[in-house]
Amino acid sequence: MKTQLITTINDLIAYKNKLTKNSSIGFVPTMGYLHKGHLSLIEASKQNNACTFVSIFVNPTQFGPNEDFEQYPRDLQKDFKLCEENGVDIVFAPQASEIYHNTDEIAILPPKNMAYVYEGFIREGHFEGVLQIVLKLFNLIYPTNAYFGQKDAQQLLLIQRLVLDLFLPINIIPCPTQRDIDGLALSSRNIYLNKEERQNAIKIPLALKHISDSIKKGENKTSILIKSAKTILEGLDIEYFDICDYNLTPLSKVQKNKSLALLAAKAGKTRLIDNLWI
């Protein structure tokens, strides 16, 4: 089937109404400027669903007033071609006016203990916007399975809570972080990095690997792990670096298969996040 571009809710509903009853729908929500990380989510969806939807929407409500909403990279033509080449059935690319009808909409309040730490502390209001758009898209597409990268660990955990707390009949499928040949986690924002900044940014995956290697050698005290890993990050502006459980509560000792190392840092003006699922 040829990939279709849909830009309105009415056309989306009309397409869904034509689908065979009980057809499994895989959904990959994105903000566009697609890379191999997104393509890995699409491939996972294609393997397990009759139909794959990809949304491309730079969501204004998850950007703060001093963030890069206007500068965020966009290339719908290139994104659509990639989706077409990778067998996506529907690309849903609405305008903001199609998604947000009111300047005073119903708000989504995330759990306090998970949404106002780390990313949520640095980016005030970010996860309210993330959960708002994800819930809107879920209600429009109503997928069987939705695919999210583990790179955005805090976002993934909160979306899992959204589905759990609101009894949504949707399976959230975590997918491994995809990395470039130098180890840097793939991100649409990587294009902002110049050569020197890129070299600095590579210290982020190296620091996380150092933690992984140290745990394998028997170290489990998080303060020691973080302190030693920080020596690798010289030259970067670290916003946070911590080891926590899946409820985002800081840990004094690593709990195997229940812990996360979370890291956010700036290389030049470019803000990058990465993590290690321990």
C-alpha positions in Angstrom: 0.0 0.0 0.0 1.3 3.5 -0.9 2.1 5.7 2.1 -0.6 8.4 2.6 -0.1 11.9 4.1 -3.0 13.0 6.3 -3.1 16.5 7.7 -6.7 16.8 9.2 -8.5 14.9 11.9 -11.5 14.4 9.7 -9.4 12.6 7.1 -7.7 10.6 9.8 -11.0 9.4 11.2 -12.2 8.6 7.7 -9.2 6.4 7.0 -9.5 4.6 10.3 -13.1 3.8 9.6 -12.1 2.0 6.4 -9.6 -0.3 8.3 -10.6 -3.9 8.8 -12.1 -4.4 12.2 -9.6 -5.5 14.8 -6.7 -4.6 12.6 -3.7 -4.0 14.9 -2.3 -0.5 14.6 1.3 0.4 15.5 1.9 4.0 16.3 5.2 6.0 16.3 4.8 9.5 17.5 7.6 11.9 16.4 8.4 15.6 16.1 9.9 14.9 12.7 13.4 15.4 11.3 13.5 11.6 11.3 16.7 9.6 11.8 17.7 6.0 12.3 16.4 6.0 15.8 12.9 6.8 14.5 13.3 4.2 11.7 14.1 1.5 14.3 10.7 2.3 16.0 9.0 2.1 12.6 10.6 -1.3 11.9 9.5 -2.6 15.3 5.9 -1.5 14.5 5.9 -3.0 11.1 7.0 -6.4 12.4 4.1 -6.6 14.8 1.1 -4.7 13.4 -1.1 -4.8 10.3 -0.9 -1.0 9.9 1.8 1.5 11.0 1.0 5.2 11.7 3.7 7.9 12.2 2.8 11.3 13.5 5.0 14.3 12.7 4.1 17.2 14.9 6.4 19.7 16.6 4.3 20.1 19.7 4.3 23.7 21.0 3.0 23.0 24.5 6.1 21.0 25.5 8.5 23.9 24.7 9.3 26.6 27.3 9.4 30.3 26.4 13.2 30.3 26.0 13.5 26.9 24.2 14.1 26.1 20.5 10.5 25.7 19.2 10.9 28.1 16.3 14.4 26.8 15.5 13.5 23.1 15.9 14.5 21.3 12.6 11.7 20.5 10.3 11.6 18.8 6.9 8.3 17.2 6.2 9.1 16.3 2.6 12.2 14.4 3.6 10.4 12.8 6.5 7.6 11.6 4.3 10.0 10.1 1.8 11.7 8.2 4.6 8.4 6.9 5.8 7.5 5.9 2.3 10.7 4.1 1.8 10.2 2.2 5.1 6.7 1.0 4.5 4.7 3.4 6.8 1.0 3.3 6.0 -0.1 6.7 7.3 1.9 9.9 8.1 -0.3 12.2 10.2 1.2 15.7 10.0 -1.4 18.2 11.3 -1.1 21.9 11.9 -1.1 23.1 15.5 -4.6 24.7 14.9 -5.9 21.2 14.1 -4.7 19.8 17.4 -5.3 22.8 19.7 -8.7 24.4 19.4 -8.7 26.5 22.5 -6.2 28.7 24.3 -7.6 27.5 27.6 -7.6 23.7 27.2 -8.0 21.0 29.8 -4.6 20.3 31.3 -2.9 17.0 32.1 -1.2 17.0 35.5 1.7 14.4 35.7 2.6 12.7 39.0 4.5 15.1 41.1 7.2 12.7 42.1 8.1 11.8 38.5 7.5 14.9 36.4 9.1 17.7 38.3 12.6 16.2 38.7 15.4 16.0 36.2 13.9 17.1 32.8 10.8 18.3 34.5 12.8 20.5 36.9 14.9 22.0 34.2 12.1 22.4 31.6 9.1 23.7 33.6 5.8 22.5 32.1 7.5 20.2 29.7 5.8 17.0 30.7 2.4 18.6 31.0 2.8 19.3 27.3 4.2 15.9 26.4 1.3 14.0 28.1 -1.3 16.4 26.7 -0.2 15.7 23.1 0.4 12.0 23.6 -3.1 11.6 25.0 -4.6 13.6 22.2 -2.8 11.4 19.6 -3.8 8.2 21.4 -7.4 9.3 21.4 -7.3 10.1 17.7 -5.4 7.0 16.5 -6.2 4.5 19.3 -3.2 2.2 18.5 -2.8 -1.3 19.6 0.9 -0.7 20.2 2.8 2.5 20.6 6.6 2.7 20.2 8.9 5.0 22.2 12.7 5.1 22.4 14.5 4.4 25.7 16.7 7.5 25.1 13.9 9.7 26.5 13.7 7.6 29.6 11.7 9.9 31.8 9.2 10.6 29.1 8.8 6.8 28.5 8.2 6.1 32.2 5.6 8.9 32.4 3.8 7.6 29.3 3.7 4.2 30.8 2.1 5.8 33.9 -0.4 7.7 31.7 -1.6 4.4 30.2 -1.7 2.7 33.6 -3.4 5.5 35.5 -6.0 6.3 32.8 -6.7 2.6 31.9 -5.8 3.1 28.2 -5.9 -0.2 26.3 -2.6 0.5 24.6 0.6 -1.4 24.8 3.7 0.8 25.3 6.7 -0.8 23.6 10.1 0.5 24.7 12.8 0.4 22.0 16.6 0.6 22.6 18.5 3.8 22.1 20.1 4.0 18.6 23.6 5.4 18.5 25.9 6.8 15.8 29.2 5.1 15.0 31.0 7.3 17.7 28.5 6.3 20.4 26.5 9.5 20.5 22.8 8.9 20.9 20.9 9.8 17.8 18.9 13.0 18.2 17.4 15.6 15.8 19.4 18.2 17.8 22.7 16.7 16.9 22.8 18.8 13.7 23.4 21.8 15.9 26.8 20.5 17.0 30.0 21.7 15.3 33.0 19.5 15.1 34.6 20.5 18.4 31.2 20.3 20.2 30.6 16.9 18.7 33.9 15.7 20.2 32.9 17.0 23.6 29.4 15.4 23.3 30.9 11.9 22.8 32.0 12.2 26.4 28.4 11.6 27.4 28.1 7.9 26.2 31.7 7.3 27.4 30.7 8.4 30.9 27.7 6.1 30.8 29.9 3.2 29.6 32.2 3.9 32.5 29.3 3.4 34.9 28.3 0.2 33.2 31.9 -1.1 33.3 32.2 -0.2 37.0 29.0 -2.0 37.9 30.3 -5.1 36.1 33.4 -4.9 38.3 31.3 -4.9 41.4 30.8 -1.2 42.3 27.2 -0.4 43.3 27.4 2.8 45.3 25.8 5.5 43.1 27.8 8.4 44.6 31.1 6.7 43.7 29.8 5.7 40.2 28.7 9.3 39.4 31.8 11.0 40.9 34.2 8.8 38.8 32.0 9.2 35.6 32.0 13.0 36.0 35.7 13.2 35.5 35.1 12.1 31.9 32.6 15.0 31.3 35.1 17.8 31.6 34.2 20.6 29.1 30.5 19.9 29.2 27.9 22.0 31.1 26.2 19.2 33.2 22.6 20.0 34.1 21.9 16.8 36.0 23.6 13.4 36.4 22.0 10.9 38.7 21.1 7.3 39.3 17.5 6.6 40.2 14.8 3.9 40.2 12.0 3.6 37.7 9.9 5.9 39.9 12.7 8.5 39.5 13.7 8.3 43.1 17.4 8.7 43.7 19.3 5.6 44.8 22.3 5.2 47.1 23.0 1.8 45.6 22.3 0.4 42.2 19.4 -2.0 41.9 20.0 -4.4 39.0 17.2 -4.2 36.4 15.5 -1.5 38.4 17.8 1.5 37.9 18.6 4.3 35.5 21.5 6.6 35.1 20.2 9.9 33.7 22.3 12.6 32.2 21.7 16.0 30.6 24.5 18.3 29.5 25.2 21.1 27.0 27.9 20.9 24.4 28.1 24.5 23.4 24.5 25.7 23.2 23.2 22.3 22.3 21.4 20.4 25.0 21.7 16.7 25.0 20.2 13.9 27.1 21.2 10.3 27.4 20.8 7.4 29.9 21.8 3.9 30.9 19.2 1.4 31.8 21.0 -0.7 34.5 
